[in-house]
Each structure stands twice: as C-alpha cells, then as structure tokens.
Amino acid sequence: QVQLVESGGGLVQPGGSLTLSCAVSGINSSLYTMAWWRQAPGKQREKVAVLTNTDTTDYEESVKGRFTISRDNAKNTLYLQMNNMKPEDTAVYYCKGPSSGSGVPYWGQGTQVTVSA
C-alpha cells in the first residue's frame, strides 16, 4: 500500500524557517514526480513546489527564492525547506505523489503550518 506521511509543521514567526518532511512507503518516490501543495481556509488547494524524477523543480511564484523542494532517495523522503516565512504562508501543507491505477492521486494527511508573531 502507498502511504505519504507529512511531519514538521508548527508555529513559526514571520521571517523564520521551517522544514517539512514527507515519508513515502509503497513506492520509490525517486521514480515519480512529487509535489507539495497547501490549502488555507476558504481557499482552493494550490501547488507550491514540484520535483520531477529527473530532479527538475518548479515553484509557485510567491515562494520562489524562499522555498526549496528536495528528496533523500535513501530515506524515500521528500522535503520542503521554507525560509523567510510570511503570514500568507499559513496553511495545511500536503505531500502529493503519483496517481494510482484508478486515476486518484496519492495524498498525505497534511500538516499545519502557522506563521504568526
């Protein structure tokens, strides 16, 4: 069974840093495009960062230069390093994997990130 489990969320002050982890099991995540998404209350879930199986990256415009997506293949874990955080980064962050055979993507359970003084 494929599972994605996020961790590392919490409360951070504006300008601070936080690193999220996504532990993957059931698949080798290095063989797939992986991504981080986030959703704030009342807003649509949005794509934050993408990492392909060839290690190319893509970022949502508002996080460029501040966030870095990466993976540790030995640990089968995806990371999101967040620096110079802003209150508008407050959201539940989700790890997204490939689609299953039925076409439904694999999602983690989410981890809350709150940026506040």
KETOR-541009 format. One record per atom (N, C-alpha, C): residue number from 0; residue in three letters; atom name; x, y, z. Coordinates in pm, 1 decimal, padded with zeros to 6 digits. Layout:
<atoms>
(atom NUM, ALA, CA, (X, Y, Z)),
...
</atoms>
This chain:
<atoms>
(atom 0, GLN, N, (00083.8, -00118.5, 00000.0)),
(atom 0, GLN, CA, (00000.0, 00000.0, 00000.0)),
(atom 0, GLN, C, (00088.1, 00124.6, 00000.0)),
(atom 1, VAL, N, (00044.7, 00225.2, -00073.0)),
(atom 1, VAL, CA, (00117.2, 00350.8, -00081.5)),
(atom 1, VAL, C, (00071.2, 00442.6, 00030.8)),
(atom 2, GLN, N, (00168.3, 00498.0, 00102.9)),
(atom 2, GLN, CA, (00137.6, 00593.6, 00208.2)),
(atom 2, GLN, C, (00234.1, 00710.5, 00202.4)),
(atom 3, LEU, N, (00181.5, 00830.6, 00226.2)),
(atom 3, LEU, CA, (00259.3, 00952.2, 00236.1)),
(atom 3, LEU, C, (00225.3, 01016.3, 00370.6)),
(atom 4, VAL, N, (00325.3, 01039.9, 00453.2)),
(atom 4, VAL, CA, (00303.7, 01091.6, 00587.4)),
(atom 4, VAL, C, (00386.9, 01216.7, 00607.9)),
(atom 5, GLU, N, (00318.7, 01331.4, 00623.0)),
(atom 5, GLU, CA, (00386.9, 01458.3, 00644.2)),
(atom 5, GLU, C, (00418.0, 01479.0, 00792.1)),
(atom 6, SER, N, (00523.0, 01555.2, 00817.8)),
(atom 6, SER, CA, (00557.3, 01595.6, 00952.9)),
(atom 6, SER, C, (00638.2, 01724.8, 00945.8)),
(atom 7, GLY, N, (00654.9, 01789.9, 01060.0)),
(atom 7, GLY, CA, (00738.4, 01908.8, 01068.7)),
(atom 7, GLY, C, (00663.6, 02040.0, 01076.3)),
(atom 8, GLY, N, (00532.7, 02037.2, 01067.4)),
(atom 8, GLY, CA, (00455.6, 02159.3, 01077.6)),
(atom 8, GLY, C, (00456.0, 02215.2, 01218.4)),
(atom 9, GLY, N, (00412.1, 02339.6, 01231.4)),
(atom 9, GLY, CA, (00407.4, 02403.7, 01361.8)),
(atom 9, GLY, C, (00395.5, 02553.0, 01349.1)),
(atom 10, LEU, N, (00423.5, 02621.4, 01459.4)),
(atom 10, LEU, CA, (00415.7, 02766.9, 01466.8)),
(atom 10, LEU, C, (00553.5, 02827.4, 01447.7)),
(atom 11, VAL, N, (00562.4, 02926.5, 01359.8)),
(atom 11, VAL, CA, (00688.6, 02994.7, 01334.7)),
(atom 11, VAL, C, (00661.8, 03144.1, 01319.8)),
(atom 12, GLN, N, (00757.1, 03226.6, 01361.1)),
(atom 12, GLN, CA, (00742.5, 03371.0, 01349.8)),
(atom 12, GLN, C, (00772.6, 03418.2, 01208.0)),
(atom 13, PRO, N, (00713.7, 03530.4, 01165.9)),
(atom 13, PRO, CA, (00749.6, 03585.7, 01035.5)),
(atom 13, PRO, C, (00900.4, 03604.6, 01023.3)),
(atom 14, GLY, N, (00954.3, 03565.7, 00907.8)),
(atom 14, GLY, CA, (01097.6, 03570.1, 00886.2)),
(atom 14, GLY, C, (01170.4, 03444.7, 00929.1)),
(atom 15, GLY, N, (01101.3, 03355.4, 00997.2)),
(atom 15, GLY, CA, (01161.5, 03232.6, 01044.4)),
(atom 15, GLY, C, (01164.8, 03124.4, 00938.0)),
(atom 16, SER, N, (01212.5, 03006.5, 00978.7)),
(atom 16, SER, CA, (01228.9, 02894.0, 00887.5)),
(atom 16, SER, C, (01166.0, 02768.0, 00944.8)),
(atom 17, LEU, N, (01125.9, 02679.0, 00854.8)),
(atom 17, LEU, CA, (01066.1, 02552.4, 00892.6)),
(atom 17, LEU, C, (01091.0, 02452.7, 00779.8)),
(atom 18, THR, N, (01113.7, 02327.0, 00814.4)),
(atom 18, THR, CA, (01132.2, 02222.0, 00714.9)),
(atom 18, THR, C, (01026.9, 02114.0, 00733.8)),
(atom 19, LEU, N, (00955.4, 02082.7, 00627.3)),
(atom 19, LEU, CA, (00855.7, 01977.3, 00627.8)),
(atom 19, LEU, C, (00913.8, 01850.4, 00566.7)),
(atom 20, SER, N, (00868.3, 01735.6, 00615.7)),
(atom 20, SER, CA, (00909.9, 01606.1, 00563.1)),
(atom 20, SER, C, (00788.7, 01526.7, 00518.6)),
(atom 21, CYS, N, (00808.1, 01445.2, 00415.7)),
(atom 21, CYS, CA, (00704.9, 01354.2, 00367.0)),
(atom 21, CYS, C, (00768.0, 01216.7, 00353.0)),
(atom 22, ALA, N, (00735.6, 01127.8, 00445.2)),
(atom 22, ALA, CA, (00786.7, 00991.5, 00441.1)),
(atom 22, ALA, C, (00699.1, 00907.5, 00349.2)),
(atom 23, VAL, N, (00760.4, 00845.7, 00249.2)),
(atom 23, VAL, CA, (00688.6, 00770.7, 00147.1)),
(atom 23, VAL, C, (00713.4, 00621.8, 00165.3)),
(atom 24, SER, N, (00609.3, 00542.5, 00152.3)),
(atom 24, SER, CA, (00621.8, 00397.2, 00152.9)),
(atom 24, SER, C, (00531.9, 00337.8, 00045.2)),
(atom 25, GLY, N, (00565.8, 00218.8, -00001.1)),
(atom 25, GLY, CA, (00487.4, 00151.5, -00103.2)),
(atom 25, GLY, C, (00533.6, 00178.1, -00244.9)),
(atom 26, ILE, N, (00603.9, 00286.9, -00267.6)),
(atom 26, ILE, CA, (00663.3, 00320.2, -00396.3)),
(atom 26, ILE, C, (00799.3, 00382.9, -00372.6)),
(atom 27, ASN, N, (00882.2, 00379.2, -00474.2)),
(atom 27, ASN, CA, (01007.9, 00451.1, -00473.0)),
(atom 27, ASN, C, (00979.4, 00591.2, -00526.2)),
(atom 28, SER, N, (00977.9, 00689.8, -00438.8)),
(atom 28, SER, CA, (00937.4, 00824.4, -00477.8)),
(atom 28, SER, C, (01032.1, 00888.5, -00577.5)),
(atom 29, SER, N, (01154.9, 00840.1, -00587.0)),
(atom 29, SER, CA, (01250.3, 00895.7, -00682.5)),
(atom 29, SER, C, (01212.3, 00865.6, -00827.1)),
(atom 30, LEU, N, (01121.0, 00772.4, -00849.2)),
(atom 30, LEU, CA, (01078.8, 00735.1, -00982.9)),
(atom 30, LEU, C, (00960.8, 00818.1, -01033.1)),
(atom 31, TYR, N, (00910.4, 00907.9, -00949.9)),
(atom 31, TYR, CA, (00789.7, 00981.7, -00982.0)),
(atom 31, TYR, C, (00806.6, 01131.0, -00956.2)),
(atom 32, THR, N, (00722.3, 01207.6, -01022.0)),
(atom 32, THR, CA, (00709.5, 01348.0, -00988.8)),
(atom 32, THR, C, (00634.6, 01360.4, -00856.2)),
(atom 33, MET, N, (00692.5, 01434.4, -00763.6)),
(atom 33, MET, CA, (00632.9, 01458.2, -00633.3)),
(atom 33, MET, C, (00610.7, 01607.7, -00616.1)),
(atom 34, ALA, N, (00522.6, 01644.5, -00524.3)),
(atom 34, ALA, CA, (00490.9, 01785.6, -00507.8)),
(atom 34, ALA, C, (00442.0, 01815.9, -00367.5)),
(atom 35, TRP, N, (00454.2, 01941.9, -00330.2)),
(atom 35, TRP, CA, (00392.3, 01996.3, -00210.6)),
(atom 35, TRP, C, (00280.9, 02091.0, -00251.9)),
(atom 36, TRP, N, (00165.7, 02074.9, -00190.8)),
(atom 36, TRP, CA, (00051.1, 02162.7, -00207.5)),
(atom 36, TRP, C, (00013.9, 02219.8, -00071.6)),
(atom 37, ARG, N, (-00065.8, 02327.1, -00072.4)),
(atom 37, ARG, CA, (-00114.3, 02382.8, 00053.4)),
(atom 37, ARG, C, (-00256.1, 02435.8, 00036.3)),
(atom 38, GLN, N, (-00328.2, 02443.8, 00147.2)),
(atom 38, GLN, CA, (-00464.9, 02492.7, 00145.2)),
(atom 38, GLN, C, (-00493.4, 02572.5, 00271.2)),
(atom 39, ALA, N, (-00531.2, 02698.0, 00252.4)),
(atom 39, ALA, CA, (-00574.3, 02783.7, 00361.3)),
(atom 39, ALA, C, (-00727.0, 02780.4, 00369.4)),
(atom 40, PRO, N, (-00785.4, 02809.2, 00487.3)),
(atom 40, PRO, CA, (-00931.5, 02808.5, 00500.0)),
(atom 40, PRO, C, (-00997.6, 02901.0, 00398.9)),
(atom 41, GLY, N, (-01100.7, 02850.3, 00331.2)),
(atom 41, GLY, CA, (-01173.7, 02929.5, 00234.8)),
(atom 41, GLY, C, (-01106.9, 02945.1, 00100.1)),
(atom 42, LYS, N, (-00992.1, 02882.7, 00081.0)),
(atom 42, LYS, CA, (-00919.1, 02893.3, -00044.4)),
(atom 42, LYS, C, (-00901.5, 02756.1, -00107.4)),
(atom 43, GLN, N, (-00879.2, 02754.9, -00238.6)),
(atom 43, GLN, CA, (-00851.0, 02630.9, -00308.7)),
(atom 43, GLN, C, (-00712.4, 02580.0, -00272.8)),
(atom 44, ARG, N, (-00697.9, 02450.1, -00278.9)),
(atom 44, ARG, CA, (-00566.1, 02392.2, -00261.3)),
(atom 44, ARG, C, (-00478.4, 02433.3, -00379.4)),
(atom 45, GLU, N, (-00356.5, 02479.2, -00350.7)),
(atom 45, GLU, CA, (-00269.0, 02527.6, -00455.3)),
(atom 45, GLU, C, (-00135.4, 02454.8, -00453.9)),
(atom 46, LYS, N, (-00077.4, 02441.1, -00571.7)),
(atom 46, LYS, CA, (00052.7, 02378.1, -00587.3)),
(atom 46, LYS, C, (00161.2, 02474.2, -00542.1)),
(atom 47, VAL, N, (00251.0, 02426.7, -00457.0)),
(atom 47, VAL, CA, (00357.8, 02509.5, -00402.2)),
(atom 47, VAL, C, (00490.9, 02481.5, -00470.0)),
(atom 48, ALA, N, (00525.9, 02353.6, -00482.6)),
(atom 48, ALA, CA, (00655.2, 02316.2, -00538.0)),
(atom 48, ALA, C, (00647.0, 02177.2, -00598.1)),
(atom 49, VAL, N, (00719.9, 02155.3, -00707.3)),
(atom 49, VAL, CA, (00720.8, 02028.0, -00778.9)),
(atom 49, VAL, C, (00864.1, 01981.7, -00797.6)),
(atom 50, LEU, N, (00885.4, 01851.9, -00782.8)),
(atom 50, LEU, CA, (01015.6, 01789.8, -00805.5)),
(atom 50, LEU, C, (00995.0, 01666.5, -00891.4)),
(atom 51, THR, N, (01056.3, 01662.9, -01010.0)),
(atom 51, THR, CA, (01039.3, 01551.1, -01101.4)),
(atom 51, THR, C, (01139.2, 01440.3, -01072.4)),
(atom 52, ASN, N, (01122.0, 01327.4, -01143.8)),
(atom 52, ASN, CA, (01213.7, 01215.7, -01126.4)),
(atom 52, ASN, C, (01352.0, 01244.2, -01183.4)),
(atom 53, THR, N, (01364.6, 01350.2, -01262.6)),
(atom 53, THR, CA, (01494.6, 01393.4, -01312.9)),
(atom 53, THR, C, (01548.8, 01514.1, -01235.9)),
(atom 54, ASP, N, (01485.4, 01545.9, -01122.7)),
(atom 54, ASP, CA, (01530.6, 01649.0, -01029.5)),
(atom 54, ASP, C, (01515.5, 01791.2, -01082.5)),
(atom 55, THR, N, (01425.9, 01811.2, -01176.9)),
(atom 55, THR, CA, (01388.9, 01947.3, -01212.5)),
(atom 55, THR, C, (01284.0, 01996.5, -01114.3)),
(atom 56, THR, N, (01279.4, 02126.6, -01092.0)),
(atom 56, THR, CA, (01189.0, 02184.7, -00993.8)),
(atom 56, THR, C, (01105.0, 02295.3, -01055.2)),
(atom 57, ASP, N, (00992.5, 02321.4, -00990.5)),
(atom 57, ASP, CA, (00906.0, 02431.2, -01029.2)),
(atom 57, ASP, C, (00838.4, 02482.3, -00902.8)),
(atom 58, TYR, N, (00826.4, 02615.4, -00889.3)),
(atom 58, TYR, CA, (00771.8, 02676.3, -00768.7)),
(atom 58, TYR, C, (00660.5, 02773.9, -00801.1)),
(atom 59, GLU, N, (00565.0, 02781.0, -00710.4)),
(atom 59, GLU, CA, (00463.7, 02884.4, -00718.0)),
(atom 59, GLU, C, (00533.7, 03019.4, -00701.5)),
(atom 60, GLU, N, (00487.4, 03120.0, -00773.3)),
(atom 60, GLU, CA, (00559.6, 03245.8, -00782.1)),
(atom 60, GLU, C, (00587.1, 03309.3, -00645.8)),
(atom 61, SER, N, (00492.3, 03303.0, -00555.2)),
(atom 61, SER, CA, (00507.1, 03371.8, -00427.2)),
(atom 61, SER, C, (00611.1, 03308.1, -00335.0)),
(atom 62, VAL, N, (00653.1, 03185.0, -00363.5)),
(atom 62, VAL, CA, (00751.2, 03117.6, -00277.7)),
(atom 62, VAL, C, (00888.2, 03106.7, -00342.8)),
(atom 63, LYS, N, (00902.1, 03150.9, -00466.4)),
(atom 63, LYS, CA, (01031.1, 03144.1, -00534.7)),
(atom 63, LYS, C, (01136.9, 03222.3, -00457.8)),
(atom 64, GLY, N, (01252.1, 03160.2, -00440.9)),
(atom 64, GLY, CA, (01360.7, 03222.0, -00367.0)),
(atom 64, GLY, C, (01353.9, 03201.1, -00218.0)),
(atom 65, ARG, N, (01240.1, 03151.4, -00167.7)),
(atom 65, ARG, CA, (01223.4, 03129.0, -00024.6)),
(atom 65, ARG, C, (01210.5, 02981.2, 00011.0)),
(atom 66, PHE, N, (01146.9, 02902.0, -00076.9)),
(atom 66, PHE, CA, (01122.5, 02759.9, -00050.7)),
(atom 66, PHE, C, (01210.2, 02674.5, -00140.9)),
(atom 67, THR, N, (01249.2, 02557.7, -00091.1)),
(atom 67, THR, CA, (01326.9, 02461.8, -00168.1)),
(atom 67, THR, C, (01269.7, 02321.8, -00148.9)),
(atom 68, ILE, N, (01235.8, 02255.2, -00259.9)),
(atom 68, ILE, CA, (01189.4, 02117.2, -00254.8)),
(atom 68, ILE, C, (01306.9, 02025.2, -00286.5)),
(atom 69, SER, N, (01317.8, 01913.9, -00213.8)),
(atom 69, SER, CA, (01427.5, 01820.3, -00233.5)),
(atom 69, SER, C, (01384.2, 01681.4, -00188.8)),
(atom 70, ARG, N, (01468.3, 01582.5, -00215.7)),
(atom 70, ARG, CA, (01440.4, 01445.6, -00171.9)),
(atom 70, ARG, C, (01567.1, 01379.1, -00123.6)),
(atom 71, ASP, N, (01549.9, 01281.5, -00035.8)),
(atom 71, ASP, CA, (01656.9, 01192.8, 00007.3)),
(atom 71, ASP, C, (01617.5, 01053.7, -00039.9)),
(atom 72, ASN, N, (01681.3, 01005.8, -00145.8)),
(atom 72, ASN, CA, (01642.0, 00878.2, -00205.4)),
(atom 72, ASN, C, (01664.6, 00760.9, -00109.8)),
(atom 73, ALA, N, (01771.2, 00766.8, -00031.0)),
(atom 73, ALA, CA, (01799.8, 00658.9, 00062.3)),
(atom 73, ALA, C, (01691.3, 00645.5, 00168.0)),
(atom 74, LYS, N, (01631.4, 00757.8, 00206.9)),
(atom 74, LYS, CA, (01526.4, 00757.4, 00308.3)),
(atom 74, LYS, C, (01386.2, 00754.9, 00247.8)),
(atom 75, ASN, N, (01376.8, 00763.9, 00113.9)),
(atom 75, ASN, CA, (01247.6, 00769.5, 00045.3)),
(atom 75, ASN, C, (01159.9, 00879.0, 00106.7)),
(atom 76, THR, N, (01219.7, 00996.5, 00121.2)),
(atom 76, THR, CA, (01154.9, 01107.9, 00189.3)),
(atom 76, THR, C, (01166.9, 01235.1, 00106.8)),
(atom 77, LEU, N, (01058.8, 01309.5, 00100.2)),
(atom 77, LEU, CA, (01052.5, 01438.2, 00032.0)),
(atom 77, LEU, C, (01055.6, 01549.0, 00136.3)),
(atom 78, TYR, N, (01120.7, 01661.2, 00104.3)),
(atom 78, TYR, CA, (01133.7, 01772.3, 00197.6)),
(atom 78, TYR, C, (01088.3, 01903.4, 00134.1)),
(atom 79, LEU, N, (01046.5, 01994.7, 00218.9)),
(atom 79, LEU, CA, (01022.0, 02132.0, 00178.2)),
(atom 79, LEU, C, (01086.0, 02223.9, 00280.9)),
(atom 80, GLN, N, (01195.2, 02288.9, 00241.5)),
(atom 80, GLN, CA, (01261.8, 02386.7, 00326.2)),
(atom 80, GLN, C, (01199.6, 02522.8, 00300.7)),
(atom 81, MET, N, (01149.0, 02585.8, 00405.3)),
(atom 81, MET, CA, (01080.8, 02713.0, 00394.9)),
(atom 81, MET, C, (01157.6, 02817.0, 00475.4)),
(atom 82, ASN, N, (01203.6, 02921.3, 00407.8)),
(atom 82, ASN, CA, (01277.7, 03029.4, 00471.0)),
(atom 82, ASN, C, (01203.6, 03161.2, 00455.0)),
(atom 83, ASN, N, (01239.7, 03258.3, 00539.7)),
(atom 83, ASN, CA, (01178.8, 03391.6, 00534.5)),
(atom 83, ASN, C, (01027.0, 03382.1, 00523.7)),
(atom 84, MET, N, (00967.7, 03309.0, 00616.0)),
(atom 84, MET, CA, (00826.0, 03279.8, 00606.4)),
(atom 84, MET, C, (00740.1, 03402.2, 00635.1)),
(atom 85, LYS, N, (00624.8, 03404.5, 00569.4)),
(atom 85, LYS, CA, (00531.1, 03515.0, 00578.4)),
(atom 85, LYS, C, (00396.7, 03465.9, 00630.7)),
(atom 86, PRO, N, (00316.4, 03554.8, 00691.1)),
(atom 86, PRO, CA, (00184.2, 03511.7, 00739.6)),
(atom 86, PRO, C, (00098.6, 03446.8, 00631.4)),
(atom 87, GLU, N, (00111.7, 03490.7, 00506.4)),
(atom 87, GLU, CA, (00033.9, 03431.9, 00398.9)),
(atom 87, GLU, C, (00075.1, 03289.4, 00363.6)),
(atom 88, ASP, N, (00184.4, 03240.5, 00422.3)),
(atom 88, ASP, CA, (00223.0, 03100.6, 00407.1)),
(atom 88, ASP, C, (00143.5, 03008.6, 00498.5)),
(atom 89, THR, N, (00064.6, 03064.7, 00588.8)),
(atom 89, THR, CA, (-00015.5, 02984.9, 00681.4)),
(atom 89, THR, C, (-00115.8, 02899.1, 00604.2)),
(atom 90, ALA, N, (-00110.6, 02768.1, 00626.4)),
(atom 90, ALA, CA, (-00196.8, 02674.5, 00555.3)),
(atom 90, ALA, C, (-00169.5, 02534.0, 00606.3)),
(atom 91, VAL, N, (-00252.9, 02439.9, 00564.2)),
(atom 91, VAL, CA, (-00221.6, 02298.8, 00578.7)),
(atom 91, VAL, C, (-00143.5, 02257.3, 00455.3)),
(atom 92, TYR, N, (-00028.4, 02197.5, 00476.5)),
(atom 92, TYR, CA, (00058.7, 02156.8, 00367.2)),
(atom 92, TYR, C, (00045.7, 02006.3, 00344.2)),
(atom 93, TYR, N, (00032.6, 01968.5, 00216.0)),
(atom 93, TYR, CA, (00011.3, 01829.9, 00177.5)),
(atom 93, TYR, C, (00119.9, 01782.1, 00082.6)),
(atom 94, CYS, N, (00162.4, 01659.8, 00102.2)),
(atom 94, CYS, CA, (00252.1, 01592.1, 00009.7)),
(atom 94, CYS, C, (00168.6, 01517.5, -00094.1)),
(atom 95, LYS, N, (00201.4, 01534.3, -00221.9)),
(atom 95, LYS, CA, (00128.2, 01469.1, -00329.8)),
(atom 95, LYS, C, (00220.6, 01380.2, -00410.9)),
(atom 96, GLY, N, (00176.2, 01257.4, -00434.9)),
(atom 96, GLY, CA, (00250.4, 01163.1, -00515.3)),
(atom 96, GLY, C, (00183.7, 01138.4, -00648.8)),
(atom 97, PRO, N, (00219.0, 01029.0, -00715.3)),
(atom 97, PRO, CA, (00159.4, 00997.1, -00845.4)),
(atom 97, PRO, C, (00016.2, 00948.2, -00830.7)),
(atom 98, SER, N, (-00052.1, 00935.1, -00942.7)),
(atom 98, SER, CA, (-00186.6, 00880.4, -00943.1)),
(atom 98, SER, C, (-00182.7, 00728.8, -00934.2)),
(atom 99, SER, N, (-00281.4, 00672.8, -00868.2)),
(atom 99, SER, CA, (-00296.0, 00528.8, -00860.5)),
(atom 99, SER, C, (-00348.0, 00475.1, -00993.3)),
(atom 100, GLY, N, (-00363.7, 00344.4, -01002.7)),
(atom 100, GLY, CA, (-00417.4, 00284.5, -01123.4)),
(atom 100, GLY, C, (-00557.9, 00330.2, -01156.0)),
(atom 101, SER, N, (-00633.3, 00370.0, -01054.5)),
(atom 101, SER, CA, (-00769.2, 00419.4, -01074.7)),
(atom 101, SER, C, (-00774.2, 00566.8, -01112.3)),
(atom 102, GLY, N, (-00659.2, 00633.5, -01113.0)),
(atom 102, GLY, CA, (-00652.2, 00773.5, -01150.2)),
(atom 102, GLY, C, (-00657.5, 00871.3, -01034.8)),
(atom 103, VAL, N, (-00670.4, 00823.3, -00912.7)),
(atom 103, VAL, CA, (-00676.6, 00908.8, -00794.8)),
(atom 103, VAL, C, (-00536.1, 00930.3, -00740.5)),
(atom 104, PRO, N, (-00493.6, 01055.8, -00723.5)),
(atom 104, PRO, CA, (-00358.3, 01079.5, -00671.5)),
(atom 104, PRO, C, (-00343.0, 01034.8, -00526.7)),
(atom 105, TYR, N, (-00221.2, 01001.4, -00490.5)),
(atom 105, TYR, CA, (-00190.0, 00973.4, -00351.5)),
(atom 105, TYR, C, (-00160.3, 01103.9, -00278.9)),
(atom 106, TRP, N, (-00223.6, 01123.0, -00162.9)),
(atom 106, TRP, CA, (-00204.9, 01241.3, -00079.5)),
(atom 106, TRP, C, (-00166.4, 01201.1, 00061.3)),
(atom 107, GLY, N, (-00086.4, 01285.1, 00126.0)),
(atom 107, GLY, CA, (-00063.5, 01269.5, 00267.9)),
(atom 107, GLY, C, (-00178.4, 01327.2, 00347.9)),
(atom 108, GLN, N, (-00170.7, 01315.3, 00479.7)),
(atom 108, GLN, CA, (-00278.7, 01361.9, 00566.6)),
(atom 108, GLN, C, (-00274.2, 01512.1, 00592.0)),
(atom 109, GLY, N, (-00162.8, 01574.9, 00564.0)),
(atom 109, GLY, CA, (-00146.3, 01718.0, 00583.6)),
(atom 109, GLY, C, (-00082.3, 01751.7, 00716.0)),
(atom 110, THR, N, (-00012.4, 01865.1, 00719.1)),
(atom 110, THR, CA, (00047.5, 01916.1, 00841.9)),
(atom 110, THR, C, (00027.3, 02067.3, 00847.6)),
(atom 111, GLN, N, (-00015.9, 02116.7, 00963.2)),
(atom 111, GLN, CA, (-00049.8, 02257.9, 00978.9)),
(atom 111, GLN, C, (00075.7, 02342.4, 00996.0)),
(atom 112, VAL, N, (00083.2, 02450.1, 00919.2)),
(atom 112, VAL, CA, (00189.5, 02549.3, 00932.1)),
(atom 112, VAL, C, (00125.5, 02684.1, 00961.3)),
(atom 113, THR, N, (00165.6, 02746.2, 01071.0)),
(atom 113, THR, CA, (00112.1, 02876.1, 01110.0)),
(atom 113, THR, C, (00226.4, 02974.6, 01126.9)),
(atom 114, VAL, N, (00219.0, 03085.8, 01054.9)),
(atom 114, VAL, CA, (00320.1, 03191.0, 01062.2)),
(atom 114, VAL, C, (00257.4, 03310.8, 01131.6)),
(atom 115, SER, N, (00301.2, 03337.7, 01252.6)),
(atom 115, SER, CA, (00241.3, 03444.2, 01332.7)),
(atom 115, SER, C, (00338.2, 03489.1, 01440.1)),
(atom 116, ALA, N, (00330.9, 03617.6, 01474.0)),
(atom 116, ALA, CA, (00410.2, 03670.4, 01583.3)),
(atom 116, ALA, C, (00348.1, 03638.7, 01718.2)),
</atoms>
